[in-house]
C-alpha cells in the first residue's frame, strides 16, 4: 500500500513519543510496514517535539513537505508551525489548549489567536478537527491522558490505516496497568469527539 504519512507535533511532556510507539506497534501487529523518523527537538517538558511516521511501503521515514495525510498536533502553535507539511487532501487534528513556549514569553511577538491559527490551517487542509484534548483528559481522570485523547481522535480520521481495536491492544501493552481505564476513557472520548466533527 502507498504509505500513510503522519506528522505529529507538540511539546515535551505531552506524550508524543509514547503515542508514536503505540501507533507503530499497532501498525506492525496489523502486518503493515512502518518507519518512524527521528524525534526532533527537546523531549523534556516544554521543548518542541515532532516525529514523522509512515505506515505502508516506504524505506525513508522523512515526509516531504506537503505530503502528510494527517497532521496530529498536540498544541495549536505547533500545528501552525507544521502547516508546510499538509495539502488540500490532508486532515489536521489539533488540541486547542495552548502551551506558551519560552521564546514567545520572552519576545515581543504575541501568541496568535486560536481562531487565526485554525483559519490558516483550514486554508491548507481538507478538514481541521479542533478539540480541547486537555479538558477531555481531565474529565477522563488525568491531564496526562491528553496523548490518548489525541490518539483516539487520530483513529477516527477517515483513511487512518490501523484498526481501532489493534490500537487499543497496543495501548494495553504500553501503558501502566493502573492507568489503563483512564487512558481508555480518554481515547474513546477523543475518538467520539473527532467522529462527530468529521
N, CA, C and O of each residue as an XYZ file, in Angstrom:
792
protein
N       0.837     -1.192      0.000
C       0.000      0.000      0.000
C       0.875      1.247      0.000
O       1.991      1.239      0.519
N       0.355      2.311     -0.587
C       1.060      3.583     -0.512
C       1.143      4.005      0.946
O       0.207      3.771      1.710
N       2.239      4.619      1.340
C       2.365      4.965      2.756
C       1.337      6.003      3.194
O       0.981      6.911      2.443
N       0.880      5.844      4.406
C       0.024      6.833      5.055
C       0.944      7.636      5.960
O       1.552      7.091      6.882
N       1.044      8.934      5.693
C       2.039      9.777      6.342
C       1.433     10.563      7.501
O       0.469     11.308      7.330
N       2.013     10.383      8.671
C       1.526     11.054      9.879
C       2.638     11.935     10.437
O       3.735     11.458     10.728
N       2.346     13.212     10.580
C       3.284     14.152     11.191
C       2.706     14.538     12.551
O       1.600     15.072     12.632
N       3.451     14.269     13.610
C       2.989     14.535     14.974
C       3.841     15.652     15.561
O       5.070     15.596     15.504
N       3.191     16.661     16.123
C       3.953     17.774     16.696
C       3.344     18.204     18.024
O       2.160     17.993     18.287
N       4.178     18.805     18.841
C       3.734     19.293     20.140
C       4.929     19.725     20.956
O       5.950     20.143     20.410
N       4.799     19.622     22.258
C       5.907     19.997     23.133
C       6.210     18.854     24.091
O       5.371     17.985     24.327
N       7.412     18.867     24.636
C       7.826     17.827     25.558
C       6.900     17.734     26.759
O       6.421     18.747     27.269
N       6.653     16.520     27.202
C       5.771     16.301     28.339
C       4.349     15.965     27.958
O       3.535     15.658     28.830
N       4.022     16.017     26.656
C       2.656     15.725     26.215
C       2.452     14.267     25.796
O       1.336     13.880     25.450
N       3.487     13.474     25.819
C       3.326     12.059     25.498
C       3.386     11.728     24.020
O       2.822     10.726     23.582
N       4.064     12.560     23.253
C       4.160     12.347     21.805
C       4.948     11.077     21.488
O       4.574     10.322     20.590
N       6.017     10.844     22.208
C       6.838      9.657     21.948
C       6.035      8.390     22.226
O       6.058      7.453     21.429
N       5.330      8.360     23.347
C       4.509      7.195     23.693
C       3.429      6.968     22.635
O       3.147      5.826     22.272
N       2.831      8.036     22.148
C       1.809      7.921     21.099
C       2.399      7.278     19.851
O       1.774      6.410     19.242
N       3.596      7.700     19.471
C       4.264      7.141     18.292
C       4.560      5.655     18.478
O       4.396      4.862     17.551
N       4.995      5.285     19.677
C       5.294      3.877     19.970
C       4.031      3.025     19.829
O       4.065      1.953     19.224
N       2.930      3.501     20.382
C       1.667      2.747     20.322
C       1.195      2.606     18.882
O       0.799      1.520     18.460
N       1.235      3.698     18.130
C       0.833      3.641     16.713
C       1.707      2.670     15.934
O       1.208      1.844     15.170
N       3.016      2.777     16.134
C       3.948      1.929     15.392
C       3.761      0.461     15.701
O       3.762     -0.370     14.793
N       3.599      0.129     16.982
C       3.389     -1.266     17.361
C       2.086     -1.795     16.766
O       2.037     -2.926     16.281
N       1.035     -0.983     16.801
C      -0.257     -1.408     16.259
C      -0.174     -1.636     14.750
O      -0.785     -2.565     14.223
N       0.579     -0.787     14.065
C       0.760     -0.969     12.616
C       1.472     -2.286     12.333
O       1.081     -3.023     11.427
N       2.518     -2.585     13.106
C       3.245     -3.846     12.909
C       2.364     -5.052     13.208
O       2.435     -6.062     12.508
N       1.533     -4.953     14.245
C       0.598     -6.040     14.562
C      -0.414     -6.246     13.433
O      -0.979     -7.329     13.281
N      -0.630     -5.195     12.649
C      -1.559     -5.259     11.519
C      -0.868     -5.728     10.243
O      -1.451     -5.690      9.160
N       0.387     -6.173     10.383
C       1.203     -6.603      9.242
C       1.422     -5.484      8.233
O       1.489     -5.721      7.027
N       1.531     -4.271      8.740
C       1.841     -3.120      7.903
C       3.277     -2.696      8.181
O       3.737     -2.727      9.322
N       3.970     -2.304      7.134
C       5.310     -1.753      7.328
C       5.179     -0.400      8.015
O       4.215      0.332      7.788
N       6.139     -0.080      8.844
C       6.121      1.226      9.495
C       7.550      1.719      9.668
O       8.433      0.969     10.083
N       7.763      2.972      9.347
C       9.047      3.620      9.617
C       8.762      4.912     10.368
O       7.837      5.652     10.036
N       9.571      5.166     11.381
C       9.391      6.349     12.212
C      10.638      7.198     12.120
O      11.755      6.706     12.277
N      10.437      8.475     11.863
C      11.557      9.403     11.755
C      12.081      9.791     13.116
O      11.446      9.553     14.144
N      13.246     10.388     13.100
C      13.846     10.872     14.334
C      12.926     11.863     15.001
O      12.211     12.619     14.343
N      12.955     11.848     16.298
C      12.213     12.845     17.048
C      13.094     14.079     17.131
O      14.239     14.017     17.578
N      12.541     15.193     16.694
C      13.312     16.435     16.654
C      12.981     17.292     17.864
O      11.869     17.238     18.389
N      13.927     18.063     18.290
C      13.697     18.983     19.385
C      14.052     18.370     20.724
O      14.688     17.320     20.803
N      13.627     19.047     21.764
C      13.952     18.624     23.121
C      12.734     17.956     23.730
O      11.663     18.558     23.813
N      12.896     16.716     24.154
C      11.746     15.987     24.666
C      11.449     16.305     26.130
O      10.452     15.828     26.673
N      12.305     17.108     26.779
C      11.963     17.466     28.150
C      10.773     18.420     28.136
O      10.468     19.032     27.112
N      10.119     18.538     29.258
C       8.894     19.328     29.337
C       9.109     20.739     28.790
O      10.004     21.460     29.233
N       8.280     21.119     27.826
C       8.312     22.466     27.285
C       9.065     22.622     25.980
O       8.852     23.609     25.276
N       9.938     21.689     25.628
C      10.660     21.788     24.364
C       9.801     21.307     23.203
O       8.930     20.456     23.381
N      10.043     21.845     22.029
C       9.286     21.455     20.841
C       9.689     20.044     20.413
O      10.875     19.721     20.349
N       8.690     19.209     20.122
C       8.933     17.829     19.701
C       8.100     17.536     18.460
O       6.932     17.918     18.386
N       8.698     16.860     17.489
C       7.919     16.376     16.346
C       8.465     15.026     15.919
O       9.648     14.731     16.091
N       7.591     14.223     15.367
C       8.005     12.933     14.842
C       7.231     12.655     13.562
O       6.113     13.137     13.378
N       7.836     11.881     12.692
C       7.230     11.541     11.414
C       7.081     10.034     11.334
O       7.987      9.288     11.707
N       5.928      9.591     10.842
C       5.660      8.165     10.738
C       5.023      7.868      9.390
O       4.106      8.559      8.946
N       5.534      6.822      8.752
C       4.936      6.334      7.509
C       4.467      4.905      7.746
O       5.248      4.035      8.133
N       3.182      4.679      7.507
C       2.611      3.344      7.636
C       2.314      2.848      6.228
O       1.498      3.434      5.517
N       2.975      1.770      5.826
C       2.851      1.269      4.460
C       4.224      1.155      3.834
O       5.240      1.216      4.527
N       4.251      0.990      2.529
C       5.506      0.733      1.826
C       6.350      1.995      1.709
O       6.028      2.900      0.939
N       7.415      2.046      2.465
C       8.342      3.173      2.398
C       9.649      2.771      3.058
O       9.661      2.015      4.030
N      10.740      3.279      2.527
C      12.045      2.995      3.115
C      12.556      4.172      3.935
O      13.395      4.007      4.821
N      12.047      5.350      3.634
C      12.506      6.542      4.343
C      11.410      7.058      5.270
O      10.245      7.121      4.878
N      11.774      7.426      6.487
C      10.772      7.972      7.404
C      10.470      9.449      7.166
O       9.548     10.003      7.764
N      11.239     10.075      6.303
C      11.089     11.520      6.109
C       9.878     11.812      5.228
O       9.763     11.292      4.118
N       8.987     12.642      5.733
C       7.816     13.078      4.968
C       8.183     14.371      4.250
O       8.615     15.342      4.872
N       8.006     14.370      2.939
C       8.290     15.579      2.169
C       7.252     16.649      2.497
O       6.133     16.341      2.909
N       7.639     17.906      2.310
C       6.690     19.000      2.526
C       5.442     18.778      1.685
O       5.527     18.398      0.517
N       4.289     19.018      2.287
C       3.020     18.891      1.582
C       2.534     17.475      1.397
O       1.570     17.255      0.663
N       3.170     16.500      2.039
C       2.816     15.092      1.808
C       2.210     14.393      3.028
O       1.977     13.186      2.979
N       1.952     15.111      4.108
C       1.349     14.474      5.283
C      -0.135     14.224      5.029
O      -0.861     15.125      4.610
N      -0.574     13.003      5.285
C      -2.004     12.692      5.216
C      -2.714     13.173      6.472
O      -3.878     13.573      6.433
N      -1.997     13.126      7.580
C      -2.552     13.542      8.869
C      -1.515     14.347      9.634
O      -0.384     13.902      9.829
N      -1.914     15.528     10.060
C      -1.119     16.319     10.998
C      -1.814     16.206     12.347
O      -2.942     16.670     12.518
N      -1.140     15.595     13.287
C      -1.672     15.402     14.635
C      -0.898     16.330     15.559
O       0.250     16.059     15.910
N      -1.536     17.427     15.947
C      -0.836     18.469     16.703
C      -1.371     18.544     18.126
O      -2.558     18.779     18.351
N      -0.477     18.342     19.072
C      -0.851     18.346     20.485
C      -0.947     19.764     21.040
O      -1.344     19.958     22.189
N      -0.586     20.751     20.227
C      -0.575     22.151     20.652
C      -0.815     23.003     19.404
O      -0.191     22.746     18.375
N      -1.703     24.015     19.458
C      -2.100     24.719     18.232
C      -0.981     25.468     17.507
O      -0.934     25.453     16.277
N      -0.084     26.117     18.241
C       1.001     26.823     17.563
C       1.913     25.838     16.842
O       2.442     26.144     15.773
N       2.096     24.653     17.428
C       2.914     23.633     16.765
C       2.218     23.105     15.512
O       2.886     22.692     14.564
N       0.895     23.113     15.498
C       0.165     22.776     14.265
C       0.484     23.804     13.189
O       0.759     23.455     12.042
N       0.444     25.067     13.571
C       0.719     26.139     12.611
C       2.150     26.060     12.087
O       2.391     26.289     10.902
N       3.091     25.740     12.957
C       4.490     25.618     12.523
C       4.671     24.506     11.489
O       5.608     24.540     10.691
N       3.766     23.519     11.507
C       3.871     22.368     10.599
C       2.965     22.496      9.378
O       2.761     21.521      8.654
N       2.423     23.687      9.144
C       1.465     23.865      8.043
C       2.077     23.516      6.684
O       1.358     23.138      5.760
N       3.388     23.639      6.562
C       4.058     23.300      5.297
C       4.033     21.803      5.003
O       4.356     21.390      3.889
N       3.655     20.989      5.978
C       3.636     19.534      5.781
C       2.332     19.036      5.166
O       2.257     17.893      4.717
N       1.296     19.892      5.143
C      -0.025     19.432      4.710
C      -0.377     19.930      3.316
O       0.305     20.779      2.741
N      -1.482     19.363      2.785
C      -2.002     19.771      1.476
C      -3.523     19.769      1.533
O      -4.109     19.508      2.584
N      -4.159     20.059      0.408
C      -5.619     20.202      0.391
C      -6.367     18.897      0.649
O      -7.585     18.918      0.831
N      -5.670     17.768      0.668
C      -6.297     16.484      0.999
C      -5.964     16.012      2.416
O      -6.406     14.940      2.829
N      -5.203     16.789      3.147
C      -4.766     16.398      4.495
C      -5.847     16.673      5.538
O      -6.663     17.585      5.404
N      -5.816     15.852      6.574
C      -6.612     16.112      7.772
C      -5.685     16.657      8.848
O      -4.547     16.214      8.999
N      -6.200     17.625      9.588
C      -5.469     18.173     10.730
C      -6.311     17.934     11.976
O      -7.482     18.310     12.024
N      -5.717     17.313     12.971
C      -6.355     17.177     14.280
C      -5.481     17.946     15.255
O      -4.310     17.616     15.443
N      -6.052     18.975     15.878
C      -5.253     19.782     16.794
C      -5.939     19.970     18.138
O      -7.154     20.148     18.225
N      -5.131     19.926     19.165
C      -5.560     20.297     20.505
C      -5.732     21.811     20.519
O      -4.939     22.523     19.903
N      -6.751     22.315     21.211
C      -6.950     23.764     21.287
C      -6.281     24.384     22.508
O      -6.263     25.607     22.644
N      -5.735     23.565     23.393
C      -5.095     24.079     24.608
C      -3.671     24.535     24.301
O      -2.850     23.764     23.803
N      -3.398     25.786     24.604
C      -2.099     26.378     24.276
C      -1.080     26.165     25.386
O      -1.406     26.185     26.572
N       0.157     25.963     24.968
C       1.301     25.970     25.882
C       2.240     27.045     25.348
O       2.797     26.908     24.259
N       2.408     28.095     26.105
C       3.209     29.208     25.621
C       4.687     28.859     25.682
O       5.233     28.672     26.769
N       5.348     28.766     24.518
C       6.771     28.427     24.528
C       7.607     29.547     25.125
O       7.235     30.721     25.099
N       8.741     29.145     25.659
C       9.632     30.095     26.328
C       9.987     31.260     25.415
O      10.010     32.408     25.858
N      10.267     30.976     24.135
C      10.717     32.057     23.247
C       9.616     33.079     22.983
O       9.912     34.241     22.705
N       8.350     32.668     23.064
C       7.262     33.637     22.883
C       7.060     34.440     24.163
O       6.779     35.637     24.111
N       7.202     33.787     25.302
C       7.047     34.514     26.568
C       8.093     35.617     26.690
O       7.851     36.632     27.344
N       9.250     35.424     26.067
C      10.344     36.387     26.175
C      10.385     37.375     25.002
O      11.235     38.264     24.969
N       9.459     37.217     24.034
C       9.558     38.055     22.839
C       8.429     39.074     22.775
O       7.489     39.046     23.570
N       8.550     39.968     21.809
C       7.516     40.979     21.595
C       6.382     40.432     20.739
O       5.339     41.072     20.611
N       6.573     39.259     20.155
C       5.560     38.689     19.275
C       4.556     37.897     20.094
O       4.926     36.922     20.749
N       3.296     38.299     20.069
C       2.302     37.597     20.883
C       1.943     36.233     20.302
O       2.136     35.968     19.115
N       1.424     35.393     21.159
C       0.904     34.093     20.711
C      -0.319     34.382     19.842
O      -1.181     35.161     20.247
N      -0.418     33.772     18.651
C      -1.559     34.069     17.767
C      -2.891     33.637     18.379
O      -2.944     32.717     19.195
N      -3.957     34.312     17.975
C      -5.305     33.910     18.387
C      -5.603     32.525     17.833
O      -5.207     32.200     16.714
N      -6.304     31.707     18.621
C      -6.649     30.360     18.180
C      -7.442     30.397     16.880
O      -7.210     29.580     15.988
N      -8.373     31.334     16.765
C      -9.192     31.416     15.544
C      -8.329     31.678     14.316
O      -8.601     31.145     13.240
N      -7.290     32.496     14.471
C      -6.388     32.782     13.346
C      -5.587     31.538     12.968
O      -5.365     31.271     11.787
N      -5.157     30.782     13.973
C      -4.421     29.539     13.710
C      -5.309     28.561     12.951
O      -4.883     27.978     11.954
N      -6.541     28.379     13.420
C      -7.451     27.422     12.785
C      -7.820     27.854     11.371
O      -7.940     27.019     10.474
N      -8.000     29.161     11.171
C      -8.298     29.666      9.820
C      -7.149     29.380      8.867
O      -7.365     28.957      7.731
N      -5.930     29.612      9.333
C      -4.758     29.370      8.480
C      -4.629     27.889      8.149
O      -4.370     27.529      7.001
N      -4.807     27.036      9.140
C      -4.751     25.594      8.887
C      -5.848     25.184      7.912
O      -5.612     24.394      6.997
N      -7.036     25.719      8.111
C      -8.170     25.379      7.254
C      -7.981     25.782      5.810
O      -8.546     25.160      4.911
N      -7.193     26.812      5.577
C      -6.964     27.254      4.199
C      -5.999     26.335      3.455
O      -5.834     26.464      2.242
N      -5.363     25.411      4.170
C      -4.398     24.497      3.556
C      -4.839     23.040      3.578
O      -4.282     22.221      2.847
N      -5.829     22.699      4.401
C      -6.181     21.297      4.643
C      -7.583     20.970      4.146
O      -8.398     21.860      3.899
N      -7.843     19.679      4.005
C      -9.191     19.217      3.662
C     -10.144     19.459      4.825
O     -11.281     19.891      4.637
N      -9.661     19.173      6.029
C     -10.515     19.283      7.224
C      -9.631     19.514      8.437
O      -8.581     18.890      8.589
N     -10.074     20.417      9.292
C      -9.399     20.665     10.566
C     -10.358     20.289     11.690
O     -11.468     20.815     11.774
N      -9.927     19.389     12.536
C     -10.707     18.991     13.706
C      -9.978     19.523     14.929
O      -8.868     19.088     15.236
N     -10.604     20.465     15.627
C     -10.002     21.081     16.811
C     -10.754     20.602     18.044
O     -11.981     20.678     18.100
N     -10.019     20.110     19.027
C     -10.662     19.624     20.243
C      -9.858     20.011     21.468
O      -8.634     20.130     21.416
N     -10.561     20.206     22.568
C      -9.912     20.550     23.834
C      -9.422     19.264     24.488
O     -10.046     18.749     25.415
N      -8.310     18.760     23.999
C      -7.788     17.479     24.488
C      -7.405     17.549     25.963
O      -7.555     16.566     26.688
N      -6.913     18.702     26.410
C      -6.566     18.835     27.830
C      -7.816     18.695     28.699
O      -7.809     17.980     29.702
N      -8.884     19.383     28.304
C     -10.134     19.312     29.054
C     -10.723     17.913     29.057
O     -11.211     17.440     30.083
N     -10.676     17.246     27.903
C     -11.189     15.877     27.797
C     -10.379     14.940     28.687
O     -10.940     14.081     29.366
N      -9.057     15.110     28.681
C      -8.192     14.265     29.516
C      -8.501     14.456     30.999
O      -8.567     13.486     31.754
N      -8.690     15.707     31.412
C      -9.025     15.974     32.817
C     -10.344     15.312     33.189
O     -10.464     14.711     34.256
N     -11.334     15.423     32.307
C     -12.637     14.792     32.570
C     -12.513     13.273     32.647
O     -13.225     12.620     33.410
N     -11.607     12.720     31.851
C     -11.400     11.265     31.866
C     -10.694     10.803     33.139
O     -10.768      9.630     33.504
N     -10.016     11.721     33.805
C      -9.385     11.346     35.067
C      -7.974     11.836     35.288
O      -7.488     11.817     36.419
N      -7.279     12.291     34.205
C      -5.906     12.765     34.410
C      -5.426     13.542     33.187
O      -5.593     13.097     32.051
N      -4.832     14.703     33.430
C      -4.319     15.541     32.346
C      -3.276     14.814     31.502
O      -3.141     15.096     30.311
N      -2.537     13.883     32.102
C      -1.501     13.177     31.346
C      -2.074     12.235     30.289
O      -1.326     11.664     29.496
N      -3.397     12.072     30.276
C      -4.036     11.243     29.246
C      -4.306     12.027     27.964
O      -4.980     11.529     27.062
N      -3.780     13.254     27.880
C      -4.022     14.078     26.686
C      -3.552     13.373     25.415
O      -4.177     13.510     24.364
N      -2.460     12.623     25.505
C      -1.966     11.939     24.309
C      -2.918     10.847     23.847
O      -3.009     10.570     22.651
N      -3.631     10.222     24.783
C      -4.579      9.182     24.389
C      -5.854      9.792     23.805
O      -6.516      9.168     22.975
N      -6.199     11.006     24.233
C      -7.293     11.744     23.586
C      -6.927     11.987     22.124
O      -7.735     11.753     21.226
N      -5.715     12.452     21.900
C      -5.261     12.752     20.541
C      -5.146     11.484     19.700
O      -5.466     11.496     18.511
N      -4.693     10.397     20.308
C      -4.611      9.126     19.595
C      -6.002      8.657     19.188
O      -6.197      8.201     18.062
N      -6.968      8.765     20.095
C      -8.343      8.396     19.764
C      -8.889      9.220     18.619
O      -9.565      8.695     17.735
N      -8.597     10.517     18.632
C      -9.046     11.388     17.548
C      -8.408     10.979     16.222
O      -9.073     10.980     15.186
N      -7.131     10.632     16.251
C      -6.438     10.218     15.020
C      -7.080      8.983     14.411
O      -7.252      8.898     13.195
N      -7.435      8.027     15.264
C      -8.027      6.771     14.790
C      -9.356      7.023     14.074
O      -9.738      6.259     13.188
N     -10.060      8.094     14.456
C     -11.361      8.408     13.863
C     -11.263      9.124     12.518
O     -12.273      9.295     11.835
N     -10.073      9.539     12.137
C      -9.897     10.258     10.868
C     -10.103      9.295      9.696
O      -9.539      8.201      9.693
N     -10.902      9.688      8.702
C     -11.088      8.822      7.530
C      -9.751      8.462      6.886
O      -8.904      9.327      6.660
N      -9.575      7.179      6.595
C      -8.346      6.724      5.955
C      -7.261      6.276      6.904
O      -6.252      5.727      6.463
N      -7.440      6.497      8.221
C      -6.415      6.044      9.171
C      -6.261      4.535      9.012
O      -7.252      3.809      9.087
N      -5.036      4.049      8.793
C      -4.863      2.676      8.298
C      -4.845      1.552      9.332
O      -4.732      0.384      8.959
N      -4.953      1.873     10.609
C      -4.855      0.837     11.643
C      -6.193      0.736     12.377
O      -6.788      1.745     12.756
N      -6.647     -0.494     12.566
C      -7.924     -0.749     13.222
C      -7.910     -0.283     14.679
O      -6.923     -0.451     15.395
N      -9.018      0.300     15.089
C      -9.141      0.839     16.448
C      -8.837     -0.214     17.513
O      -8.149      0.084     18.490
N      -9.329     -1.416     17.344
C      -9.138     -2.451     18.361
C      -7.662     -2.825     18.521
O      -7.206     -3.128     19.624
N      -6.930     -2.799     17.420
C      -5.496     -3.114     17.497
C      -4.739     -1.984     18.197
O      -3.776     -2.233     18.922
N      -5.175     -0.749     17.977
C      -4.596      0.377     18.718
C      -4.830      0.183     20.220
O      -3.924      0.388     21.028
N      -6.045     -0.210     20.581
C      -6.363     -0.427     21.999
C      -5.474     -1.518     22.597
O      -4.985     -1.374     23.717
N      -5.265     -2.598     21.860
C      -4.384     -3.672     22.340
C      -2.962     -3.158     22.547
O      -2.294     -3.520     23.516
N      -2.514     -2.319     21.631
C      -1.173     -1.739     21.756
C      -1.092     -0.799     22.960
O      -0.073     -0.749     23.649
N      -2.168     -0.059     23.207
C      -2.220      0.781     24.414
C      -2.051     -0.076     25.665
O      -1.290      0.268     26.570
N      -2.767     -1.191     25.704
C      -2.712     -2.068     26.877
C      -1.319     -2.660     27.077
O      -0.918     -2.945     28.206
N      -0.587     -2.844     25.986
C       0.782     -3.365     26.068
C       1.792     -2.319     26.524
O       2.848     -2.667     27.052
N       1.479     -1.050     26.327
C       2.475      0.004     26.511
C       2.190      0.981     27.641
O       3.011      1.856     27.919
N       1.049      0.850     28.292
C       0.698      1.776     29.364
C       0.644      1.035     30.696
O       0.330     -0.154     30.725
N       0.944      1.715     31.793
C       0.866      1.062     33.104
C      -0.556      0.554     33.368
O      -1.539      1.224     33.049
N      -0.641     -0.618     33.945
C      -1.954     -1.244     34.162
C      -2.888     -0.351     34.970
O      -4.088     -0.295     34.703
N      -2.335      0.346     35.956
C      -3.178      1.174     36.828
C      -3.782      2.374     36.095
O      -4.764      2.953     36.561
N      -3.202      2.751     34.951
C      -3.719      3.915     34.218
C      -4.555      3.537     32.998
O      -5.030      4.416     32.279
N      -4.738      2.249     32.761
C      -5.423      1.809     31.541
C      -6.844      2.352     31.461
O      -7.252      2.845     30.410
N      -7.606      2.273     32.551
C      -9.015      2.675     32.472
C      -9.154      4.157     32.133
O      -9.988      4.528     31.307
N      -8.347      5.003     32.764
C      -8.387      6.440     32.466
C      -7.970      6.691     31.020
O      -8.605      7.472     30.310
N      -6.905      6.030     30.590
C      -6.421      6.232     29.227
C      -7.417      5.733     28.185
O      -7.583      6.364     27.141
N      -8.075      4.619     28.451
C      -9.089      4.120     27.517
C     -10.277      5.068     27.434
O     -10.820      5.298     26.354
N     -10.677      5.613     28.572
C     -11.775      6.588     28.585
C     -11.396      7.818     27.762
O     -12.197      8.315     26.971
N     -10.177      8.300     27.954
C      -9.691      9.458     27.198
C      -9.636      9.146     25.704
O     -10.051      9.960     24.879
N      -9.126      7.977     25.363
C      -9.031      7.534     23.973
C     -10.412      7.489     23.319
O     -10.604      8.023     22.227
N     -11.365      6.856     23.985
C     -12.717      6.721     23.426
C     -13.382      8.083     23.250
O     -14.083      8.311     22.264
N     -13.164      8.979     24.195
C     -13.767     10.305     24.085
C     -13.136     11.096     22.940
O     -13.837     11.797     22.210
N     -11.823     10.988     22.780
C     -11.169     11.642     21.645
C     -11.696     11.121     20.326
O     -11.939     11.889     19.395
N     -11.873      9.814     20.248
C     -12.416      9.176     19.051
C     -13.825      9.686     18.767
O     -14.156     10.008     17.626
N     -14.645      9.757     19.797
C     -16.033     10.199     19.663
C     -16.126     11.660     19.218
O     -16.893     11.991     18.314
N     -15.346     12.525     19.853
C     -15.378     13.952     19.510
C     -14.935     14.166     18.065
O     -15.548     14.941     17.331
N     -13.875     13.481     17.662
C     -13.399     13.617     16.285
C     -14.442     13.097     15.302
O     -14.722     13.750     14.297
N     -15.017     11.936     15.578
C     -16.022     11.349     14.682
C     -17.197     12.288     14.475
O     -17.723     12.396     13.367
N     -17.606     12.962     15.531
C     -18.771     13.844     15.437
C     -18.451     15.157     14.731
O     -19.356     15.936     14.431
N     -17.167     15.407     14.463
C     -16.767     16.656     13.790
C     -16.211     16.439     12.388
O     -15.724     17.380     11.761
N     -16.279     15.214     11.896
C     -15.786     14.931     10.537
C     -16.840     15.388      9.531
O     -16.643     15.250      8.324
